[in-house]
């Protein structure tokens, strides 16, 4: 009897252990090891490490590229919240309206399709769109009589970061839209019927019924989007060949990669990774405490 009770007690641990082991090996151990590495100076292929204390952190605060990278990440975050979250919510609300019930599935598929395409493929596609000579965008501007606006979108330090951000919005808005569609479908129909009986217009119903009911999803998607904006790597690296021209479109993740694998400053790259983690963690704390989300 005692052995059976022991087995029943240990049985749940048997299901939990694999997940905990994977987290410890592939998440928490690399996280701790990276934090330790940030206090050393070493090469990727060097067997020895030199302890430098907080020198890497001092170097970080003196690095002008870091300020540029943070500025670009903030731009990513602001535009992503406006386009992916705010516009994604409006788009989801429109597609869930009864007037679009017959064609909603077509538009859902259309807007969600870019999410299924690899980021690398998307970036290669837009590199042709942004081509200064034969690119689709410049050709369209010329045909529309706006040839004066044509420019090397990825070759100019003023437009490279914004062109890169635009690609991210095109690729990811459909995913956030689908999350909002799921949240809207859970709203009781009686609330909309009561608002309609009271004479509320569709716009008023959106602000008085839809928005309060999807508040949880709104804050969750906002934090996920902002956190992702501070870890973005693929788009700026592929489109601008490493954050160019110069460092005008670099991000923290791109700067970390170049510091580690091009400049062979693995300790400093680890420090940049710590900063990215701290920013992401701080945003998660804001989501859990200030907005009181995650309870549902």
C-alpha positions as CSV (number, residue, x, y, z in Angstrom):
1,X,0.0,0.0,0.0
2,X,2.8,2.4,1.0
3,X,4.6,1.8,-2.3
4,X,1.4,2.4,-4.4
5,X,0.8,5.7,-2.5
6,X,4.4,6.6,-3.2
7,X,4.1,5.9,-6.9
8,X,0.9,7.9,-7.1
9,X,2.6,10.8,-5.3
10,X,5.6,10.6,-7.7
11,X,3.6,10.1,-10.8
12,X,2.9,13.8,-11.5
13,X,6.6,14.5,-11.0
14,X,7.3,12.1,-13.8
15,X,5.3,14.2,-16.2
16,X,6.7,17.5,-14.9
17,X,10.4,16.5,-14.9
18,X,11.0,16.4,-18.7
19,X,9.6,20.0,-19.1
20,X,11.6,21.2,-16.1
21,X,14.8,19.5,-17.4
22,X,14.4,21.1,-20.8
23,X,13.9,24.6,-19.3
24,X,16.9,24.2,-17.0
25,X,19.2,22.9,-19.8
26,X,18.1,25.2,-22.7
27,X,16.8,28.3,-21.0
28,X,18.1,28.9,-17.4
29,X,21.6,27.5,-17.7
30,X,22.4,29.5,-20.9
31,X,20.9,32.6,-19.2
32,X,23.1,32.2,-16.1
33,X,26.1,31.3,-18.1
34,X,25.6,34.4,-20.4
35,X,25.4,36.6,-17.3
36,X,28.7,35.2,-16.0
37,X,30.3,35.6,-19.4
38,X,29.5,39.3,-19.4
39,X,32.2,39.8,-16.7
40,X,34.9,38.3,-18.9
41,X,36.8,39.2,-22.0
42,X,37.3,36.2,-24.3
43,X,37.4,35.1,-27.9
44,X,35.0,32.5,-29.4
45,X,37.9,30.1,-30.0
46,X,40.0,30.9,-27.0
47,X,40.1,28.3,-24.2
48,X,40.8,31.0,-21.6
49,X,38.8,34.0,-20.3
50,X,40.1,37.2,-18.7
51,X,38.0,38.5,-15.8
52,X,37.4,42.2,-16.3
53,X,34.6,42.9,-13.8
54,X,32.3,45.7,-15.0
55,X,34.5,46.8,-17.8
56,X,32.1,45.4,-20.5
57,X,29.3,47.4,-18.9
58,X,31.4,50.5,-18.9
59,X,32.2,50.0,-22.5
60,X,28.5,49.6,-23.3
61,X,27.6,53.0,-21.8
62,X,30.5,54.5,-23.9
63,X,29.4,52.8,-27.1
64,X,27.5,55.3,-29.4
65,X,26.2,52.4,-31.5
66,X,24.2,51.2,-28.4
67,X,22.3,54.5,-28.3
68,X,21.5,54.3,-32.0
69,X,20.4,50.7,-31.6
70,X,18.1,51.5,-28.6
71,X,16.6,54.4,-30.6
72,X,15.8,52.0,-33.5
73,X,14.3,49.4,-31.1
74,X,12.1,52.1,-29.6
75,X,11.0,53.1,-33.1
76,X,10.2,49.5,-33.8
77,X,8.2,49.2,-30.6
78,X,6.1,52.4,-31.2
79,X,5.3,51.6,-34.8
80,X,4.5,47.9,-33.9
81,X,2.1,48.9,-31.2
82,X,0.3,51.4,-33.6
83,X,0.2,49.0,-36.6
84,X,0.2,45.5,-35.3
85,X,-1.8,46.0,-32.1
86,X,-4.1,49.0,-32.7
87,X,-4.7,48.5,-36.5
88,X,-4.8,44.7,-35.9
89,X,-7.6,45.2,-33.4
90,X,-9.5,47.4,-35.8
91,X,-9.0,45.0,-38.6
92,X,-10.2,42.1,-36.4
93,X,-13.3,44.0,-35.4
94,X,-14.2,44.8,-39.0
95,X,-13.8,41.2,-40.1
96,X,-15.9,40.0,-37.2
97,X,-18.8,42.3,-38.2
98,X,-21.9,40.6,-39.6
99,X,-21.6,42.7,-42.8
100,X,-18.3,40.9,-43.7
101,X,-19.4,37.4,-42.6
102,X,-19.5,36.0,-46.1
103,X,-16.0,37.3,-47.2
104,X,-14.3,37.4,-43.7
105,X,-12.6,34.0,-44.2
106,X,-11.0,35.2,-47.5
107,X,-9.6,38.4,-45.9
108,X,-8.5,36.5,-42.8
109,X,-6.5,34.1,-45.0
110,X,-5.1,37.0,-47.0
111,X,-3.9,38.9,-44.0
112,X,-2.6,35.9,-42.2
113,X,-0.7,34.4,-45.1
114,X,2.5,36.5,-44.7
115,X,2.9,35.0,-41.1
116,X,3.3,31.6,-42.7
117,X,6.2,32.8,-44.9
118,X,9.7,32.6,-43.6
119,X,11.1,35.9,-42.5
120,X,14.2,35.3,-44.7
121,X,12.0,34.8,-47.7
122,X,10.0,37.9,-46.9
123,X,13.2,40.0,-46.6
124,X,14.5,38.7,-49.9
125,X,11.2,39.6,-51.5
126,X,11.2,43.2,-50.1
127,X,14.8,43.6,-51.2
128,X,13.5,43.5,-54.7
129,X,10.5,45.8,-53.8
130,X,13.0,48.4,-52.4
131,X,15.5,48.1,-55.3
132,X,16.4,51.7,-56.3
133,X,16.6,50.9,-60.0
134,X,13.9,48.3,-60.8
135,X,12.1,48.1,-57.5
136,X,8.3,47.8,-57.4
137,X,7.9,50.7,-55.0
138,X,9.9,53.2,-57.0
139,X,8.3,52.1,-60.2
140,X,4.8,52.6,-58.6
141,X,5.7,56.1,-57.5
142,X,6.9,57.0,-60.9
143,X,3.7,55.7,-62.5
144,X,1.6,57.6,-60.0
145,X,3.5,60.8,-60.8
146,X,5.4,60.9,-57.6
147,X,8.8,60.1,-59.0
148,X,10.3,62.8,-56.8
149,X,9.7,60.6,-53.8
150,X,11.6,57.6,-55.3
151,X,14.9,56.9,-53.5
152,X,17.2,54.1,-52.4
153,X,15.1,53.1,-49.5
154,X,17.6,50.7,-48.0
155,X,20.6,52.7,-49.0
156,X,19.7,55.9,-47.3
157,X,20.4,56.4,-43.6
158,X,17.2,58.4,-43.2
159,X,14.9,55.7,-44.6
160,X,16.6,52.3,-44.1
161,X,15.2,51.8,-40.6
162,X,11.7,52.8,-41.5
163,X,11.7,50.6,-44.6
164,X,12.8,47.7,-42.4
165,X,10.1,48.4,-39.8
166,X,7.5,48.4,-42.6
167,X,8.5,44.9,-43.6
168,X,8.0,43.7,-40.0
169,X,4.5,45.2,-39.9
170,X,3.5,43.6,-43.2
171,X,4.8,40.2,-41.9
172,X,3.4,40.2,-38.4
173,X,0.1,42.2,-38.3
174,X,-1.9,39.2,-39.4
175,X,-0.8,37.1,-36.4
176,X,-1.9,39.8,-33.9
177,X,-5.2,40.2,-35.9
178,X,-6.0,36.5,-35.5
179,X,-5.4,36.7,-31.7
180,X,-7.9,39.6,-31.5
181,X,-10.4,37.7,-33.7
182,X,-10.3,34.8,-31.2
183,X,-10.8,37.3,-28.3
184,X,-13.7,39.0,-30.1
185,X,-15.4,35.7,-30.8
186,X,-15.5,35.0,-27.1
187,X,-17.5,38.2,-26.4
188,X,-21.2,37.3,-25.6
189,X,-23.5,38.3,-28.5
190,X,-26.0,39.6,-26.0
191,X,-23.7,42.6,-25.2
192,X,-23.8,43.7,-28.9
193,X,-27.5,43.1,-29.1
194,X,-28.2,45.3,-26.0
195,X,-25.9,48.1,-27.4
196,X,-27.7,47.9,-30.7
197,X,-31.1,48.2,-29.1
198,X,-29.9,51.2,-27.2
199,X,-29.1,52.8,-30.5
200,X,-25.3,52.6,-30.4
201,X,-23.5,52.9,-33.7
202,X,-20.9,50.4,-34.8
203,X,-18.1,52.8,-33.8
204,X,-19.7,53.3,-30.4
205,X,-20.1,49.5,-30.0
206,X,-16.5,49.1,-30.7
207,X,-15.4,51.5,-28.0
208,X,-18.1,50.5,-25.4
209,X,-18.2,46.7,-26.0
210,X,-15.4,45.3,-28.0
211,X,-12.5,47.3,-26.5
212,X,-13.3,46.7,-22.8
213,X,-13.9,43.0,-23.5
214,X,-10.5,42.5,-25.3
215,X,-8.6,44.6,-22.8
216,X,-6.7,41.5,-21.6
217,X,-5.6,40.5,-25.1
218,X,-4.8,44.1,-25.9
219,X,-2.2,44.5,-23.1
220,X,-0.8,41.0,-23.7
221,X,-0.3,41.6,-27.4
222,X,1.2,45.0,-26.6
223,X,3.8,43.6,-24.3
224,X,4.6,40.6,-26.6
225,X,5.0,43.1,-29.6
226,X,7.1,45.6,-27.6
227,X,9.3,42.8,-26.2
228,X,9.7,41.3,-29.7
229,X,10.7,44.7,-31.0
230,X,13.7,44.8,-28.6
231,X,14.8,41.4,-29.9
232,X,14.3,41.9,-33.6
233,X,17.2,40.7,-35.7
234,X,16.3,39.1,-39.0
235,X,14.7,42.0,-40.8
236,X,17.5,44.7,-40.2
237,X,20.3,42.2,-40.6
238,X,19.1,40.7,-43.9
239,X,17.6,43.8,-45.5
240,X,20.4,46.2,-44.7
241,X,23.3,43.7,-44.6
242,X,24.0,44.2,-40.9
243,X,22.3,47.5,-39.9
244,X,23.5,49.8,-42.7
245,X,24.2,52.2,-44.1
246,X,26.8,52.5,-41.4
247,X,24.9,51.8,-38.2
248,X,21.8,53.8,-39.0
249,X,19.4,50.8,-38.9
250,X,21.2,48.6,-36.4
251,X,19.3,47.1,-33.4
252,X,20.5,45.7,-30.1
253,X,20.3,42.1,-31.4
254,X,22.2,43.0,-34.6
255,X,24.9,44.9,-32.6
256,X,25.2,41.9,-30.3
257,X,25.7,39.5,-33.2
258,X,28.3,41.7,-34.9
259,X,30.2,42.2,-31.7
260,X,30.4,38.5,-31.0
261,X,30.9,36.9,-34.4
262,X,32.5,39.7,-36.5
263,X,34.6,41.6,-33.9
264,X,35.1,38.4,-31.8
265,X,34.2,40.3,-28.5
266,X,32.2,37.5,-27.0
267,X,32.2,39.0,-23.5
268,X,30.9,42.3,-24.7
269,X,28.3,40.5,-26.8
270,X,27.2,38.7,-23.7
271,X,26.8,42.1,-22.0
272,X,24.5,43.3,-24.8
273,X,22.5,40.1,-24.4
274,X,22.1,40.8,-20.7
275,X,20.8,44.3,-21.5
276,X,18.3,42.9,-24.0
277,X,17.1,40.4,-21.3
278,X,16.8,43.1,-18.7
279,X,14.7,45.3,-21.0
280,X,12.5,42.4,-21.9
281,X,12.1,41.3,-18.3
282,X,11.3,44.9,-17.2
283,X,8.5,45.0,-19.8
284,X,7.1,41.7,-18.6
285,X,7.1,43.0,-15.0
286,X,5.1,46.1,-16.3
287,X,2.6,43.8,-18.0
288,X,2.1,41.7,-14.8
289,X,2.0,44.5,-12.3
290,X,0.8,47.7,-13.8
291,X,-1.8,46.3,-16.2
292,X,-2.9,43.4,-14.0
293,X,-3.1,41.1,-17.0
294,X,-2.5,37.4,-17.3
295,X,-5.1,36.4,-14.8
296,X,-7.4,34.9,-17.4
